[in-house]
Amino acid sequence: MSDERTASGSGGPDILEEIEAEVAETLSEEELPPGGPAYQTVGALVALAVGVGGLVLSLDYGLGSLRRPGPGLWPFVISVVITVLAVVLLLTGRRLEDSVSFSRASVLPAVGLLTFVGLGVLMPLVGFEIPSLVLCVVWLRFLGGETWRSTITISVGTVATFYALFLYGLSIPLPHLLNF
């Protein structure tokens, strides 16, 4: 080993410089043409639909009170924030010029959302473990571009951690296949 790595002992600064250069290169390759007011409006309408949907669903869980919050209180608060911000964007967004046109990469958040909904649908049917593992694999490998090695390692570790945390640490009765 030569150059700065042996001088600094760990090679830390070189690695940071390499990462910064890689990120800068990736960002320069992904520059898209501006989208204009229509794209701002579409983005605001999607956020508004998510916010209103969250409001409706959180009410079904029950809000409770501030002293004894129900399971729907926190999702309700977040949904109110999303809804308010979406309305603000809808009203002011047509004058903004920072939107970009849709591309192939615009589909990735929709795929992420669909796999998350799939987790919610499948969990009561087949348990927590399999849908969670599939979600992690899809997000890491196919949406995040991770290697298979890191995808499998992180996915299994994440599911095992959440399994232990929710079922044993917090005693939350999630539907699950494995009984240890």
DOFISE-231832 format. One line per field, with one value per residue (C-alpha): residue number from 1; residue in one letter; z, x, y. Coordinates in nm, 3 decimals, always signed. Last residue first. Layout:
% residues N
n	NUM,...
res	A,...
Z	Z,...
X	X,...
Y	Y,...
This chain:
% residues 180
n	180,179,178,177,176,175,174,173,172,171,170,169,168,167,166,165,164,163,162,161,160,159,158,157,156,155,154,153,152,151,150,149,148,147,146,145,144,143,142,141,140,139,138,137,136,135,134,133,132,131,130,129,128,127,126,125,124,123,122,121,120,119,118,117,116,115,114,113,112,111,110,109,108,107,106,105,104,103,102,101,100,99,98,97,96,95,94,93,92,91,90,89,88,87,86,85,84,83,82,81,80,79,78,77,76,75,74,73,72,71,70,69,68,67,66,65,64,63,62,61,60,59,58,57,56,55,54,53,52,51,50,49,48,47,46,45,44,43,42,41,40,39,38,37,36,35,34,33,32,31,30,29,28,27,26,25,24,23,22,21,20,19,18,17,16,15,14,13,12,11,10,9,8,7,6,5,4,3,2,1
res	F,N,L,L,H,P,L,P,I,S,L,G,Y,L,F,L,A,Y,F,T,A,V,T,G,V,S,I,T,I,T,S,R,W,T,E,G,G,L,F,R,L,W,V,V,C,L,V,L,S,P,I,E,F,G,V,L,P,M,L,V,G,L,G,V,F,T,L,L,G,V,A,P,L,V,S,A,R,S,F,S,V,S,D,E,L,R,R,G,T,L,L,L,V,V,A,L,V,T,I,V,V,S,I,V,F,P,W,L,G,P,G,P,R,R,L,S,G,L,G,Y,D,L,S,L,V,L,G,G,V,G,V,A,L,A,V,L,A,G,V,T,Q,Y,A,P,G,G,P,P,L,E,E,E,S,L,T,E,A,V,E,A,E,I,E,E,L,I,D,P,G,G,S,G,S,A,T,R,E,D,S,M
Z	+1.905,+1.699,+1.330,+1.115,+1.240,+1.287,+1.501,+1.869,+2.003,+2.308,+2.281,+2.316,+2.232,+1.934,+1.810,+1.874,+1.805,+1.475,+1.388,+1.436,+1.249,+0.958,+0.943,+0.966,+0.693,+0.465,+0.541,+0.467,+0.165,+0.006,+0.096,-0.087,-0.374,-0.445,-0.384,-0.668,-0.440,-0.611,-0.727,-0.468,-0.153,-0.192,-0.349,-0.100,+0.200,+0.087,+0.021,+0.372,+0.525,+0.327,+0.441,+0.811,+0.925,+0.875,+0.579,+0.563,+0.812,+0.665,+0.300,+0.268,+0.469,+0.297,-0.041,+0.051,+0.113,-0.219,-0.395,-0.231,-0.333,-0.689,-0.698,-0.566,-0.845,-1.132,-1.148,-1.230,-1.583,-1.628,-1.529,-1.595,-1.326,-1.082,-0.960,-1.153,-0.904,-1.012,-1.053,-0.711,-0.504,-0.456,-0.512,-0.306,-0.016,-0.051,-0.050,+0.259,+0.442,+0.340,+0.436,+0.775,+0.840,+0.740,+0.989,+1.268,+1.171,+1.153,+1.509,+1.643,+1.480,+1.746,+2.019,+2.243,+2.613,+2.754,+2.414,+2.342,+2.146,+1.772,+1.662,+1.414,+1.157,+1.185,+1.071,+0.745,+0.654,+0.737,+0.556,+0.243,+0.266,+0.291,+0.014,-0.218,-0.140,-0.211,-0.549,-0.622,-0.530,-0.757,-1.044,-0.993,-0.984,-1.298,-1.478,-1.371,-1.546,-1.576,-1.607,-1.809,-1.621,-1.464,-1.377,-1.519,-1.316,-0.998,-1.057,-1.121,-0.806,-0.602,-0.738,-0.670,-0.314,-0.256,-0.389,-0.175,+0.132,+0.060,+0.019,+0.347,+0.540,+0.414,+0.763,+0.856,+0.721,+0.564,+0.446,+0.273,+0.141,-0.127,-0.089,+0.000
X	-3.940,-4.258,-4.219,-4.522,-4.618,-4.920,-4.798,-4.892,-4.687,-4.489,-4.255,-3.922,-4.044,-4.277,-4.199,-3.825,-3.741,-3.926,-3.800,-3.442,-3.494,-3.658,-3.376,-3.101,-3.256,-3.296,-2.952,-2.766,-2.976,-2.948,-2.579,-2.494,-2.734,-2.569,-2.766,-2.949,-3.185,-3.516,-3.445,-3.203,-3.277,-3.647,-3.743,-3.538,-3.671,-4.031,-3.984,-3.842,-4.128,-4.385,-4.227,-4.178,-4.492,-4.754,-4.913,-5.265,-5.255,-4.920,-5.023,-5.235,-5.007,-4.695,-4.865,-4.935,-4.560,-4.484,-4.722,-4.563,-4.212,-4.330,-4.488,-4.166,-3.970,-4.196,-4.039,-3.705,-3.831,-3.875,-4.120,-4.023,-3.851,-3.997,-3.801,-3.979,-4.238,-4.533,-4.771,-4.667,-4.830,-5.187,-5.124,-4.805,-4.995,-5.269,-5.008,-4.840,-5.174,-5.254,-4.909,-4.925,-5.277,-5.163,-4.874,-5.115,-5.361,-5.086,-4.986,-5.341,-5.459,-5.333,-5.517,-5.360,-5.447,-5.358,-5.379,-5.704,-5.807,-5.759,-5.933,-5.805,-6.074,-5.979,-5.629,-5.764,-5.955,-5.668,-5.414,-5.628,-5.654,-5.275,-5.202,-5.456,-5.309,-4.957,-5.074,-5.252,-4.943,-4.721,-4.968,-4.983,-4.605,-4.579,-4.833,-4.651,-4.324,-4.132,-3.776,-3.543,-3.377,-3.033,-2.956,-2.602,-2.488,-2.628,-2.446,-2.116,-2.150,-2.234,-1.931,-1.698,-1.827,-1.782,-1.426,-1.340,-1.481,-1.279,-0.961,-1.020,-1.067,-0.763,-0.701,-0.340,-0.321,+0.020,-0.055,-0.370,-0.210,+0.007,+0.131,+0.000
Y	-1.950,-1.954,-1.876,-1.810,-1.466,-1.242,-0.954,-0.965,-0.674,-0.786,-0.482,-0.664,-1.012,-0.989,-0.638,-0.619,-0.983,-0.990,-0.642,-0.757,-1.085,-0.901,-0.648,-0.908,-1.123,-0.823,-0.675,-0.998,-1.089,-0.746,-0.714,-1.035,-0.974,-0.641,-0.323,-0.146,+0.046,-0.026,-0.379,-0.507,-0.309,-0.231,-0.562,-0.764,-0.572,-0.611,-0.983,-1.030,-0.836,-1.036,-1.365,-1.285,-1.108,-1.375,-1.548,-1.402,-1.114,-0.999,-1.030,-0.716,-0.487,-0.615,-0.572,-0.208,-0.168,-0.339,-0.100,+0.204,+0.100,+0.031,+0.377,+0.530,+0.355,+0.467,+0.813,+0.647,+0.575,+0.948,+1.217,+1.575,+1.777,+2.027,+2.327,+2.600,+2.716,+2.932,+2.639,+2.515,+2.787,+2.664,+2.292,+2.309,+2.468,+2.204,+1.928,+2.075,+2.080,+1.721,+1.588,+1.763,+1.632,+1.282,+1.298,+1.396,+1.122,+0.857,+0.962,+0.952,+0.628,+0.388,+0.576,+0.836,+0.829,+1.171,+1.341,+1.163,+0.853,+0.880,+0.563,+0.309,+0.392,+0.761,+0.671,+0.527,+0.843,+1.077,+0.856,+0.859,+1.238,+1.269,+1.018,+1.184,+1.527,+1.402,+1.270,+1.598,+1.802,+1.593,+1.628,+2.004,+2.043,+1.831,+2.049,+2.367,+2.282,+1.958,+2.080,+1.856,+1.571,+1.552,+1.190,+1.173,+1.476,+1.321,+0.994,+1.171,+1.383,+1.073,+0.885,+1.180,+1.213,+0.840,+0.848,+1.150,+0.979,+0.665,+0.865,+1.050,+0.722,+0.529,+0.399,+0.478,+0.832,+0.779,+0.428,+0.541,+0.860,+0.694,+0.338,+0.000
